[in-house]
């Protein structure tokens, strides 16, 4: 590598809205590298960065404590393995204020919106504790299916990743590294935009928690089969990362030759407080049931 890590990433600027490094300068440097073009890599390696966005940084609208350190570790990992990583895919959580998991969708008997992290159950709706001000019939249907089929409870989150805002954007320093790789390796970044259905949460990159259309990103699932190793990092480990991995594993549950390709970079993801125990158990289940690899970014995996 001709370009130093510090020329691509300013660790002191992680999570900040201002990017002190000009993208045009980064891409000029990337164009001067003489790396193996992605298509010529003998071992096909995909890096998936899940929701590495401004609003999920420590100081973001839905901040995940530890996210800044995660970004530094994952950008160093990409830099140190630049020539070995064939392609990068990133998911981009994208919302509007009027979605079923945001406060303005709901009111209590006094007309107040719920505070972030409020859970709303089917029993709450039937008792009148909470009422949907938008599409109440479909809202009740969603909560019912979420509890019955997904074994989950609707959680109200703070407004986050609102389309067109800086909070929705990829974290600046992560973005620097992703697009440096794209130009240096002649590899197009695959963007997975998710979360736009107003009537469903969409933690995972493959499908919503529940929707009447049965959407599934089968194109991305099929693409995973062409890789020798699939590396996963991002935010939050307890929600969007965990659900994305779960959806991929459930799709390929009868094909261990695919699930064994997955490497989870556990030091490049953090948990939303309060979900630690359930997250640890879920990842141990992934390892024992599907033979995925739980690793650190400093391990010799490439």
C-alpha positions in Angstrom: 0.0 0.0 0.0 1.3 3.4 -1.0 -1.3 5.3 1.0 -1.1 5.4 4.8 -4.1 4.5 6.9 -4.0 8.1 8.4 -4.4 9.5 4.9 -7.8 7.8 4.6 -9.1 7.8 8.1 -9.0 10.4 10.9 -9.8 8.5 14.0 -10.5 11.7 15.9 -13.3 12.5 13.4 -15.2 9.3 13.7 -18.9 10.0 14.4 -18.5 13.7 13.6 -20.6 15.4 10.9 -17.6 17.2 9.4 -15.2 15.1 7.4 -11.7 16.7 7.5 -10.4 14.5 4.7 -11.6 15.3 1.2 -13.1 12.3 -0.7 -11.7 13.5 -4.0 -8.2 13.4 -2.5 -8.8 9.9 -1.1 -10.0 8.6 -4.4 -7.1 10.2 -6.2 -4.7 8.2 -3.9 -6.8 5.1 -4.4 -6.4 5.4 -8.1 -2.6 5.4 -7.7 -2.6 2.1 -5.9 -1.5 -1.0 -7.8 -3.7 -3.7 -6.2 -5.1 -6.8 -7.7 -8.4 -6.0 -9.4 -11.3 -7.6 -7.5 -12.3 -9.9 -10.3 -8.8 -11.5 -10.2 -8.8 -12.4 -6.5 -8.4 -16.2 -6.3 -10.1 -16.3 -3.0 -13.4 -14.4 -3.1 -14.0 -12.4 0.1 -17.0 -10.2 0.8 -17.1 -7.7 3.7 -20.6 -6.7 4.8 -20.9 -3.5 6.9 -24.3 -3.3 8.5 -25.8 0.1 9.3 -22.4 1.8 9.9 -24.3 5.2 9.9 -23.9 8.5 11.7 -27.1 8.0 13.8 -25.8 4.8 15.2 -22.5 6.3 16.4 -22.0 6.8 20.2 -23.3 10.4 19.9 -26.0 9.7 17.3 -29.7 9.9 17.4 -29.9 6.2 18.3 -26.3 5.9 19.5 -24.7 2.5 20.2 -22.1 2.8 22.9 -18.8 1.6 21.5 -19.6 2.3 17.9 -16.6 4.7 17.5 -14.1 2.0 18.5 -15.9 -0.5 16.2 -15.4 1.9 13.2 -11.7 2.3 14.0 -11.2 -1.5 14.2 -13.2 -2.3 11.0 -11.5 0.4 9.0 -8.1 -0.8 10.1 -9.2 -4.4 9.2 -10.2 -3.3 5.7 -7.0 -1.3 5.3 -4.7 -4.2 6.4 -6.6 -6.6 4.2 -7.3 -4.3 1.3 -5.9 -6.5 -1.4 -7.6 -9.7 0.0 -11.1 -8.3 0.3 -12.8 -8.6 -3.1 -16.1 -6.7 -2.5 -17.8 -4.6 0.1 -21.6 -4.4 0.7 -23.1 -1.9 3.1 -26.7 -1.7 4.4 -28.3 1.7 4.9 -31.2 2.0 7.3 -33.5 4.6 5.8 -36.7 6.0 7.4 -39.2 8.8 7.6 -40.7 10.1 10.9 -44.0 8.5 10.2 -43.2 4.8 10.6 -44.6 2.3 13.1 -41.6 2.2 15.3 -41.3 6.0 15.7 -43.1 8.0 18.5 -45.5 10.1 16.3 -47.2 6.9 15.1 -48.7 6.3 18.6 -50.5 8.2 21.4 -51.7 7.2 24.8 -55.1 8.0 26.3 -53.9 11.6 27.0 -52.6 12.2 23.5 -48.9 11.8 24.5 -46.4 10.1 22.2 -44.4 7.2 23.7 -40.8 7.8 24.8 -38.0 6.0 23.0 -37.5 2.4 24.1 -41.2 2.0 25.0 -42.5 -1.4 24.1 -46.1 -1.7 22.8 -47.8 -5.1 23.0 -51.1 -6.4 21.6 -52.5 -6.3 25.1 -51.6 -2.6 25.3 -53.6 -1.9 22.1 -56.6 -3.9 23.3 -56.6 -2.1 26.7 -56.3 1.3 25.1 -53.0 2.1 26.7 -51.6 2.9 23.2 -53.4 3.8 20.0 -52.1 4.1 16.5 -53.0 7.5 14.9 -52.1 6.2 11.5 -53.7 3.1 10.0 -54.8 1.5 13.3 -56.1 -1.7 11.7 -52.9 -2.5 9.9 -50.9 -1.4 13.0 -52.7 -3.9 15.2 -52.2 -6.6 12.6 -48.5 -5.9 12.5 -48.1 -6.1 16.3 -50.1 -9.3 16.4 -48.0 -11.0 13.8 -44.8 -9.7 15.3 -45.7 -11.3 18.6 -47.1 -14.5 17.2 -44.7 -15.2 14.3 -41.5 -13.3 15.3 -41.8 -13.8 19.0 -41.0 -10.2 19.4 -42.5 -7.0 20.9 -42.7 -3.7 19.0 -40.2 -1.3 20.3 -40.5 2.5 19.8 -37.1 4.0 18.8 -36.0 7.6 18.8 -36.2 9.2 15.4 -33.2 8.0 13.4 -31.7 7.6 9.9 -34.3 10.0 8.5 -34.0 10.0 4.7 -31.8 12.8 3.4 -30.3 13.8 6.8 -26.7 13.5 7.8 -27.7 10.9 10.4 -28.8 8.6 7.6 -25.4 8.8 5.9 -22.6 6.3 6.2 -20.2 7.3 9.0 -17.7 9.5 7.3 -14.4 7.7 8.1 -15.9 4.3 7.3 -17.2 5.8 4.1 -13.7 7.0 3.3 -12.3 3.5 3.6 -15.1 1.8 1.7 -14.8 4.0 -1.3 -11.0 4.0 -1.2 -11.3 0.2 -1.5 -13.9 0.5 -4.3 -11.5 2.5 -6.5 -8.3 0.8 -5.5 -9.8 -2.7 -6.2 -12.0 -1.7 -9.1 -15.0 -3.0 -7.2 -18.4 -1.4 -7.1 -19.9 -1.0 -3.6 -23.2 -2.8 -3.2 -25.7 -0.7 -1.2 -28.6 -2.4 0.6 -31.2 0.2 1.4 -33.6 -1.1 4.0 -36.3 0.0 6.4 -38.6 2.1 4.2 -41.8 0.3 4.8 -43.9 2.4 7.2 -45.7 -0.6 8.6 -42.8 -2.8 9.5 -39.5 -2.8 11.3 -36.6 -4.1 9.1 -33.6 -5.0 11.3 -32.2 -7.5 8.9 -30.8 -6.8 5.4 -32.8 -9.7 3.9 -36.5 -9.1 4.8 -38.8 -7.0 7.1 -39.9 -8.4 10.4 -43.4 -8.8 8.9 -45.1 -7.6 5.8 -48.1 -8.7 3.7 -46.1 -8.8 0.5 -43.5 -11.3 1.7 -40.5 -9.4 0.4 -37.1 -11.1 0.6 -33.8 -9.9 -1.0 -33.2 -13.2 -2.8 -30.7 -11.5 -5.2 -28.3 -10.7 -2.4 -28.8 -14.2 -0.8 -27.9 -15.8 -4.1 -24.8 -13.7 -4.5 -23.4 -14.9 -1.2 -22.9 -18.4 -2.7 -20.2 -17.1 -5.0 -17.9 -16.1 -2.1 -15.3 -18.2 -0.2 -15.5 -16.0 2.9 -18.2 -13.6 4.1 -17.1 -11.1 6.8 -19.8 -9.3 8.9 -19.4 -6.2 11.1 -21.6 -3.2 12.0 -24.3 -1.9 14.3 -26.0 -2.8 16.4 -24.9 -6.3 17.3 -28.1 -6.9 19.3 -30.5 -5.9 16.5 -29.6 -5.2 12.9 -26.4 -7.3 12.8 -28.0 -10.2 14.7 -31.2 -10.2 12.6 -29.2 -10.0 9.4 -27.1 -13.0 10.3 -30.1 -14.9 11.5 -32.0 -14.3 8.2 -29.0 -15.5 6.2 -28.5 -18.5 8.3 -32.1 -19.5 8.3 -32.2 -19.3 4.5 -29.1 -21.6 4.2 -29.8 -23.8 7.2 -29.6 -27.0 5.2 -26.4 -25.9 3.5 -23.5 -25.9 6.0 -21.0 -25.3 3.1 -22.5 -21.8 3.0 -22.9 -21.0 6.7 -19.3 -22.1 7.4 -18.1 -19.3 5.2 -19.4 -16.7 7.6 -17.0 -14.8 9.8 -18.4 -12.5 12.5 -16.0 -9.8 13.6 -17.2 -9.5 17.2 -14.9 -6.6 18.1 -16.4 -4.6 15.2 -19.9 -4.4 16.6 -21.6 -3.3 19.9 -24.8 -4.0 21.7 -27.6 -1.6 22.6 -27.6 -1.6 26.5 -30.1 -4.0 28.0 -29.8 -6.7 25.3 -26.4 -8.1 26.3 -27.4 -11.6 27.5 -29.9 -12.3 24.7 -27.3 -11.3 22.2 -24.5 -13.4 23.6 -26.8 -16.4 23.6 -27.9 -15.8 20.0 -24.3 -15.7 18.8 -23.4 -18.8 20.6 -26.3 -20.5 19.0 -25.1 -19.3 15.6 -21.8 -20.9 16.2 -23.1 -24.2 17.6 -26.0 -24.7 15.2 -24.6 -23.2 11.9 -20.8 -23.5 12.4 -20.2 -19.8 11.8 -16.9 -18.4 12.9 -16.8 -15.9 15.8 -13.6 -14.0 15.4 -11.7 -10.8 16.2 -10.5 -8.4 13.6 -6.9 -9.0 14.7 -7.2 -12.8 14.0 -5.4 -14.2 11.0 -8.6 -15.1 9.0 -7.5 -13.9 5.5 
